[in-house]
Amino acid sequence: MNVFEQFESEVRLYSRIFPTVFTRAKGACLFDEHDRRFIDFLSGAGSLNYGHNNPQFKHAVLRYLEEDGITQSLDLATSAKRQFIERFRSVILETRALDYKLQFTGPTGANGIEAALKLARKITARSNIVAFTGAFHGLSAGALSITANTFYRNESYVSRSNVSFLPFDGYLDKFDSIEYVRKAISDPCSGVDLPAAVILETVQADGGVNVASIEWLRSIEDICRKYGILLIVDDIQVGNGRTGTYFSFSAGSMVFFLSLTRSRLVMEGPGHTSASSALGFGRTWSFFRNLSADWDCR
């Protein structure tokens, strides 16, 4: 570990907790230089939900490289991208009757959060965002402003303005947080400016594995619809099948305006595209058009 301690930045976390040098990985396991096996509960912060070096992925990647497949194309049209779009539409979109466009953007969840906040503020012409207690949305400046834990916030010294935190489902024990949220948003004297968006996780991971009830989520959606607020679902850590359904909120059969998940894509309503690093979609596209009739970034 001397090389890392001597020449790498002090900004390290996991390598301090696991002070060994790993050499290879397979499935759910990591192996270090002494050939000791570790079960990898980190799994790339939850991104490796198919395991390390999945054989099907590995063989496909090796074959693609052997054929001199394009690995950096910016947004040029490629045969690999075409194949992926066609497959994604047939497996994920069409089976759910979703007629949306895809956009390929940055790789991190924080990219998706930043883009979603920018999009919401742009089309509503409002600055405030409502987030919730226990929330974790990333560590870049905008994402950190809507992350609740002071462990992350206190050392960043970034602007925390234009964000209002309200109680998540169950945070106030037996007290109905929905009525609190409804009152804070509807009352012009509450000190909570009418937000551009409400952002939430259906299952808070970093916040302590807090699971929002379907009833609570539907009530939040109703509030957003009533007051013309975008509802952003951060599905980055619990989407893509991690809760059993592809989207964590699928069981509730709810309709959200924008959703983000670690699929490194964006899906949206017909005729428009937005920027997001993960996956997002707006099923009620007339809502966007009514908010800003002249907004168009096709």
N, C-alpha and C positions, 0 to 999 in steps of 0.2 A: 504493500500500500504506500510505500515511500514516494513513488513517482507521483501519485495522485495528491498526497499531502504536501509535497514540495512544489509541484508545478501547476496544479489545478487550482482554480478559484476556491475561495472559502465558501462560496455559495453551493453547498452540497448538503443533501438531506439523507437519502436512502443509503448512500455509501458509508455514512457515519454509523447508521444503525446496523448495517451488515458489512463489517470490515473484512471482506474477502474479495478475491478477484475471480469473477465468473468467466468461464471459457465457452460453454455451449448450453443449449437449451432444447428440450424436447417435450412437447405436450404441456403438462402442468409443472414441469420440473426444470430447475437450473442446476448446473454442475460447476464446481469451482476448480481451481488449479490442482487441488488435491483429490479430485474426482469424488468429492462429497456431494451428495444429492440433497437439494432443497426443494420443498414444495413451494411454488411461487404464488403466494396469495396476493402479491402486488399486481401481477399480470399486466404490467404497463399501465397502472392506474385504471384497470378495468377495460383497457382497449383490446386485450388479447383474448376475447371471448371464444376464439377458436383454437387457443393454445399456441405455444411456440412451435414454429416450423411445421405447421400442419402439412401432412404429406401431399394432400391435393393442391394446396397453395404452392408448396415448394416446387413440385414437379411442373406446375403451370408456369411459374416464374422462370425456372431454369430453361424450359422449352422456349419461352418468349425471348429470353436473352440470347439463346443459341441461334435464334432466327433473326437476330439483330433488330428486335422490336424497338420501337421508339420509347425512350424513357423520359424525355423532356420535350414537350411539344407546346408549352404555354397553353393557349386555347385553340390551337390548330385542330382541324378535323383529322382524326386518325381512325384506322380500322378497329383498333382495340377499344377506343372510346365508343364507336358506333355499336360494337358488339355488347359492351357493357350497358349502354343506354337501352338497347332493345331487350336485353335480358332483365334489366331492372324494371322496365315498364311491364313486362309480361308477368314477372313473379311478384313484385311488390305493388305496383300501381293498379294495373288492370284488375287484379283479383280483389281490390278494394274500391273499384269504380272511381279511381282518382285520375283525372285527366290533367296532369300538370307537366310543367317544363322542369328540366334539371339544369343546375349550374354547378360547375366544378371549381372549388375555391381552395382556401388554405386548409392545412391539416389539423389544426388544434380546435378544441372546444371553445377556447377563449375567442378565437377568430369569429366563430358563429355568434357568440354572445355580443361582441362588439358590433357586428354587422346588424344584428337584430335590433339593438338599441338605436343605432343610427337610422335604420329604416323606420322604426316606430316614431321617432322624433320628427323625422322629415315629413312623413305623410300626415301626421296629426298637428304639426306646428305647435307642439307642446314639449316641455323639457323634463317634467317630473316623471320618475319611474317608481312604481310601487314594487318592493321586494318583501321578503318575509324573514322572520326570525329563523335562525338555523340554516339560512341559505348559503350555498357555495356555488359560484358561477365562474370562477377562474381568478387569475392573479394579474392579468393585464389591467391597465388603468380603469377602463369602463367596467369590466367584469368585476374588479375588486370593489368598486363603489357599491355594487349590489350584493356583495358577499358580507355575511353578518358577523362572522367570527373575528373578534379583536386580535386574535393570534396572528392573523394575516394582515389586518387593516392597520394596526398600530405602527408597524415598521415600514409602511409604504410612503406615508406623507403625501399621498395624492389627494386631489379634490374629491370630497364626498358629497358635494352639493347636488341638488336635483334628484335626490333619492329619498323615499319615505319607506320605513320598515314597519310592517304590520304583523300581527300574530298569525303564525301558521296553524293549521288544524291540530288541535290538541295542546297547543303551547300554553294555554290558560286553563288547563285541566278541564273542569266541567263547564267553564264559561264558554258561551257560543261566540267564537271568534268571528264568525260570518257577520253577525250583527255589528260587531265592532268595525269590521272592514267596510260594511255598507254605510255605516254612519260617518266614518272618517272620510270616505270618498264623496258622499252626497252632501255633507254639511259644509257650506262655504266658510264657516267659522272654525273648522277643525284644525286648520293649519296645514292640511294636506292638499296641495294643489292638484287639480284634476290631472291625472297622469296621462302620458302618451301611451303607456303600457303597464300591465301587471305581468310580472315574470315569476314563475314558480317551477319547482320540481315536484312531480307527483310522488316521488319517493326521495326524501332528502337522505343523501348518503353521508357526506361529511358532517352534516348536522346531527347525526345519531340514528340513522335509519328510521326516520319519521315518515309514516305512510299516510298520505292524505286519503280520506274517504271519497268515494264516488260522489256522495251527496255534497260534500264540501266543494269539490272541484266543479260540480254543476252549478252550485250557488255562485262561485267566483265567476264562472262563465256568464251567468245571468246578469251579474252586476256589470261586467264589462260590456255586454251587449246594451244594457239599458243606458249607460253613460258614454257610449261611443269610445271605449278604451280597447286597445289591442291586447290580447291575451297571448303571452309568449310562454310556451312550455319548453323548459330546458330538459330534454330527454337524453342528454349527452352521456350520462353515466348509467341510466337505467333503460334506455331504449334499445333498439336493434335486437329484440328477443330476450333481453335480460330478465324481464318479469314474466315471460311466458308468451306474450303477444309481441308482435314486431314493434308497435308503439306501446308505451307503458299505460296509456290511457284508453287503449282500444276496448277494454272490457266495459267501459262506461258508455261506449257509443257516442262520445261527445264530439263536437265540432269545434276545433280550435283555429285561430287565425294564423298562427305561426308556430312551428315546432322545430326543435333543433335536436339532432341526434348524431352520434359519432359514425356517420356514414360518409362524411366528407362530400356531401351533395346539398343542393337546394332544390326543393320542388315548390312550384307555385301555381297560381291560377292562370288561365289562358291569357296570352298577350303581354305578359309582363314578366320581368325577371328582377330579382333582388340580389343583394350580396349577403352571403352567409357561408361560414366555413363548414358547417355541418349539413344538416338536412332540415329544410323548413318548408312549410306550405301554408297557403291561405285559401281555405275552401270557400269562404264567403267573400269572393273578390269584389262584389258590388260594395261591400263595406269600405274597401280601400278607395274605390272610385268615388264614392260619396264624400269621403273625407277630403279628397284632393282631386278634383276633376281634371286638373291640368298636369297632374304628376304622371310622368311616363318615362321609364328608363329602359325601353325595349332595346 
